[in-house]
Amino acid sequence: MTTTMAPDETLDRRTSARVGTIVIARHGMPHVDRTVRIDHRGYREWWAGYDLAGLHPDERPPEKLLRHAEASDLIYASTLQRAIHTAQMVAGGRDIITDPVFIEAPLPPPPIWGTRSPGAWGVWSRAAWMLGRHEDGESQEEAQVRAEAAVATLTAQALRGQNVLLCAHGWFNRMMRPVLRRQGWREVEDCGDRYWSYRRYEKVK
């Protein structure tokens, strides 16, 4: 006996048989002053401004990332302006999906003496955060739970056959990597961790 499937059912089976790719990119260079020397209170204010900043006007996305964006069915970004601006620059006028689950892990500065550059404060703040200092903000353990949720958002679409691109942040992108690997996603392209860098993942069959 021959069974004829309805057109919608045939489409569903074809879609479910294909697994999409996941590209996770870091944002471009924000338009902020990194040359200032500030104390820990000044860094807290500087970081608040950093979270509101878009990209430097001279920033341009690399061609390889543009090609990945063109091949993507869905483009995600965190709700921070530097990630949104990055996604807009690669999306070519297409819609992007913003979600706070992808925002950067926090950087509360430790109350240590002296003035430093924002880059130096970032190192001290990240080290203190990893050692358990998070004040009234998100802890490392809480951010790890969020990284699981962020990966679930991306893989849910990729497992349905969608190619997915995310424009997010340096440290939080790192936190998602081990989650993806544990779930059988292989890193097939590694372009580092600088601005505009990205990594591409495919599901191990």
Secondary structure, 3 states (H helix, E strand, C coil): CCCCCCHHHHHHHHHHHCCCCEEEEECCCECCCCCCCECHHHHHHHHHHHHHCCECCCCCCCHHHHHHHHCCCEEEECCCHHHHHHHHHHHCCCCCEECHHHCCCCCCCCCCCCCECHHHHHHHHHHHHHCCCCCCCCCHHHHHHHHHHHHHHHHHHHCCCCCEEEEECHHHHHHHHHHHHHCCEEEEEECCCCCCCEEEEEECC
